[in-house]
């Protein structure tokens, strides 16, 4: 019986890890193909522009529309996080694993067929909506199926395998010349993954709670109690720096590196989003393993989070001071800053451990998507600061100072959850 249980848990971890792998691959695919896809769409709209000079000619539009499409994707993730989280607590974790991956896989295949920015925006929203459910449902299942001493290892494996999907996305962006093919591959992988869902069992804790007369999946329950809201907002704010780094410093690294003077003789940036994402997530992959192991070794989520937040500060300082020295130095710093923000595994472990079984999927699914969705708020804050200081680099730096300052304050008040018993309801 114990052997069968062990096999079931191992399969669950594999399925959750591969699901998150495809999730991250598709999530970052837009960042990798942002410039190529928009340039192709703009060339179709403005055929008189010389393709050889298209990226320079369309540079302002690539920046504006790139942020717009990213914000649409993140907005979809915020709404999707709420929808899938509630569904996970009301109908079960497995229903979310199936529904979310089906939604974003089909949306990404359709992404490869767009020829205008309006359709692109709608499909990025739908893709984000679908992508929002995968991680929370998988982590909730793993956390509820493993012992309190070892569940951190399970979530670490899921997160580590998952973020490696971004490395693959960056690599594929370099070897596949047609951006449409990249989207077809991403959607196809998701559909193929559905086959692995067969034989994965529902959480025993959820089955027990389902039989009880208790409110399940009540999203507002996270806000009606000051104590619950405080826990919820703290874990989100602690992790916002990850998406400040990814949504600003990494995704828009070509533009920022050019502002820092790293460009060729024609004024083209020497840094590409695809390579930056690849190197950053290579660092994050290692960081997720290390942060997870440190958390287990110290028997503390908070101490691991503190260490990696401090490393993130160092990485951001290096980014704005020495990264533009050369292409090699830039990508080296990007790899380090990726490692420093590799505390996602500890974050999702903590998020799943903070709340009772009746709202655990809701909290674990919405928290990562509010973190991802913070990209929109960060973008607006940077734009506001830009109007005040008149310099994009300075505005981006000041945004980072604010985001990190709030993160450290939130970490101070965050509850320690290592070894916490999860079989309870709110």
N, C-alpha and C positions, 0 to 999 in steps of 0.2 A: 504493500500500500504506500509506504514511504517512498519507494523507488518511483512508483507511478506519479506521486505528487511532485517529486523532484523533476521528473521528465516534463510534467505539465508546466511547472514554473519556468524551466529552462526554455521551453517552446514559447511561453508567454514573453519572456525577456527578448528572445530572438525576434519574434513578431513585432513587439513594441519598438525594438531598436531599428529594425529595417523600415518600419513604418515612419519613424522619426527621420531616418536617413533620406527617404523619398520626400518627406515633408520639407526638410531643410534644403534639399536639392532644388525642389520646385520653388521654395520661398526665395532663395538667392539667385535663381536662374534669371529673374528679371534684372537684378543688379548686374549680372554678367553680360546679358544681352541688351541692356538698356540703350547704350550708344548705337550699336549696330542696328537694332530693330527700329529705333526712332529715325535714324539717318535714312534707312531704307524707305520708311513710310513718308518722310519729308521729300525724298527724291521723287516719289510717285506723285506727290502734290505739287512740287516745284521742279519739273523736268529740265528746266533751263539751267539749273545749277550743275557745275562740273563735278562729277562724282569724286574726282581726285581731291577736290578742295571742300567736299561736303561737310566734313566734321568741323572744319574751321568756320565755314559759312553758317552752319546751323548751331554753332556752339551755344549761343544764348538760349535758343529754343530747346536744345538737349538738356540744359540745366533746368529750365522752367518746367518743361513737360516731364522730365525725369522725376522731379520732386512731386509733381501732381500725381503721376501714376503710382509712385511709391506711397503717397498719402492715401490714395484710393485703396491700395492693397492693404495697408495697415488699418484703415477704417473698416474694411471688410473683416479683418481679424478681430477687431474689437467687438463688432456685432456677432460674428461667428463664435467668439469665445463665450459670450453670454448664452447664445442659443445651444451650442453643443454641451456646455457645462450643465445647464439645466436639464437637457435631455439625458445626460449621463447619470444624473442623480434620480431622475424620474423613471427612465426606461432601462437603464443599465449601461455599463461602460462599453460593452461590445457593440451596441447599436451605434455609438459614436465612432468607434474605430472603423466600422463599415461605411457609414454615411459620409463622414468627413473626407475619407480618401477617395470615394467615388466622386464627390463633388469637385474637389480640386484637380483630380486627374482629368475629368472631362473638360473642365474650364481651361486647363493648360493646353490640352490638345487644340481647343478652339482658339487659344492665344496665338497659335502658330498660323492661323488663317486670317488674322486681322490686316486691314489695309488703311485704317484711319484711327486717330487717337481717341475718338469717342468710344468706339467699340473696344479698343485696348483698355480704356479706363474701366468700362463695365466689367470686362472679363478679369481684370486685375482685382476688382472688388470681390467678384465671385470666387476667384482663386483664393484670396485672403480669407474669405468666409469659410471655405472648406478646410484650408490649412489650419484654421484655429482649433480644430477639435482633436487632432491626432495626438499631440504631446500630452495634454492633460489626461485624456482617457487612458493612454498607455501607462503613464506614471502612476495614476491612481490604482490601476489594476496591479501593477508590480508592487507598489507600497502595501496594498492590502493583502497580497498573497505571500509575502515574505516575512520572516521574523524581524522584530524591531531592531535587532542588533545587525542584521545583514541587509536590510532593505536599501541602505545607502549605497551598497555595492551594486545592487540591481539597477537603481536609477542612474548610477555612474556609468554603467555599461550602456544603458539606453542612450544617455546623453552623448557619450563619447562616439558611439557608432553613428548616431544621428548627425552630429555636427560635421563628421567626415563627409557627409553628403555635399556640404558646401565646397570642400576641397575638390571633390569630383566634378561639381558644377563648374568651378573655375577651370579645371583641367579640360573638361569637355568644351568649354567656351574657346579654348585655345586651339583645339584640334578640329572642331566642327565649324566650317566657314558659314554655313547657312543657319541663321538664328531660328528660323521656323522649325528646322529639324531638331534643334535643341529642345524646344517646347514639346514636340511630338514624342521625343524620347522620355522626357520627364513625365508626361501624362501616361505613356505606355507602361512605364515602370510601376506607377501607382496602380493601374488596373491589374497588372500581373501580380502585385502584392496581395490583392484581395483573395487569391487562392490560398495563401498561407493563413488567412483568418480561420479557415476550417479547423476545428478541433481545439480552439482556444476557449477556455472556460470562463464563465462569469465569476466575479469576485464573491467569495463566500460571505464577507461582511455585508456586501450590498444585498445579497439574497436574504440575510437575516433581517436587515433594516426594512426591506421591502414588505415583510410580513407584519411589521409593527405599524401601529397607528401614529406615525410621526411625519411631520412635514418634510418633504424631500425636494431638493433642487430649488429652494426658495432663494433666488438671487438677492432679494431685498434683506434677507436675514443677515447678510454680511454687513449691512449698514444700520440695522435697527439696534444693535447692541454696540455701545462705544468701545467695549473691549474687543469684540470681533472686528469692528471696523479698523481699530488701531493696529491690530495684528495684520490685517489684510493690506492696508495702505503702506505699512512699514516694509513688508516683504517686496512689494512692487517697487517702491522708491529706492530700496537698496540695489535693485538690479537695473534701474533705468540707465546707469552709465554704460552698460553693455551695448544698448542700442543707440546711445549717443556716439559711441565709438563706431559701431557698424553702420548706422544710418547717416552719419556725417563724415567721419574721418576716413572710413574704408570705402563706402559706396561712391563717395564723391572725391576720392583721392586724386583722380586725374586733374580735376579743377583746382583743388587745394594745392597740390604739388606744383602746378603751373604758377599759381600765385606766389609760391615760395621760391620760384625761379628755376624749377626743374623742368626744362623743355628743350626741344631741339631747335635748330637754327631757324626753322620756319614758324616757330611759335606753337608747335604741337606738343601736347604733354607726353612725356616719356613713360608715364605710369598708366596702367590700364586697370579698370575696375575688376576685370576677371582675375588678373594676377593678384591684386590686392586682396580680393575675397579668398582666393586659394591659399595665400600665405597666412592671412589672418586666421582662417579656420583650421589650418594645419596647426597653428599655435593654440587655438581654442581646444582642439582635439586632445592635445597633450595637457593643457590646463585643466580640462574636465577630469582627466584621470588623476592628476596630482591633487587638485582641490578636493576631489572625492576621497582619495586615500588619506589626505591630511585630516579631513573631517572625521574619518573613521579612527585614525590614530589618536587624535586629540579628544575624541568623543565629544566633539563640539561643532555645530554648524556655524555658530557666530565667529569663532576664532578663525576658521578657514575663510569665511567671507571677509573678515577684516584684513587678513593677509593679502588677499587678492585685490581688494579695493585699493590698498596701498601700492601694490604693483601696477594697478591701472593708472594711478596718478603719475608714477614714474614713466610709464609708457607714453602717456599723453604729453608730458614734458619733453621727452625725447622726440616725439613726432613733430612738435613745433619748433624745436631748437636745432636738431642735427639731422633729421631724416632726409631733408632735401639736399644733402651733401652729394649724393649720387644715387643712381637707381638701386645699386646693391644695398647701400645703407638704408634707403627708404623701405625696401621690402624686408630687410632685417628687423627694422623697428616695427613694421606692420606685423611681422611674425611674433615679436615680443609682446606687443600690445594685445594681440590675439590671445596669447598664453595668459596674460594678466586678466583678461575678461572671461577666462574659462572657468568661472564659478557658477555657470548655468546649472550644472549637475547638482550642486549644493543648494542652489536656489529652488529648483523644482522639488527636491527632497523636502526642504523646509516648508514650501507651500503646501505640499500634500499632508504634512504632519501637523499643521497648525489648526486644522478644523475637523469636526466630527464627520462620521460616515455619511450622514444625510445631506451634507453640503460640500463634501470633500471634492467631488468631481467638478462641481461648480467653481469652487475656489481654485483648484489646481489647473483648470482649463482657462478660466478668465484671467488669472494673474499673469501668466506668460504673455497673453495677448494684449493686456493693458500695458505691459512693459514694451512689447513690440509697437503697439499703437502710440506710445509716447513719442515715437519718431515724429509724428505730426506736430505735437506740442513743442518738441525740441526745434523743429523747423520754423515754427511760428516765432518762438523765442529768439532764435538766431536772426530772423528777419527783422524783428523789433529792435534788437540790439544793433543791427546793421544801420538802421535809420538814425540811431543815436551816435554811433562811433564812426560810421561811414567807411569802415574797412571790414571786408568779409572775414579775413583771418582773425582779426581782433574779436569780432562778433562771435565767431566759432569758439575761440578760446574762453571768452567770458561765459558763454553758454556752458562749457565744460566745467568751469569753476562752480557755477550755480548748481548744476546737476550733481556733481561730486560732493559738494557741501551738504546738500539735502540727504544724499545717500549715507554719509557717515552719521548724521544725526539720527536717521531712521534705524541704522544698524544698532546704535546705542540702546534704543528702546525695544528692539526686536526680541521676541521670546526665544529661548533656547529650546530646541525640539529633539535633540538626539536621544534615542532610546524611549521616546514617548509612546505610551500605549494608544493605539488608534481605534480600538473597538469600542467606540462611544458615539453618542449623537449630541447635537447641539440643542 
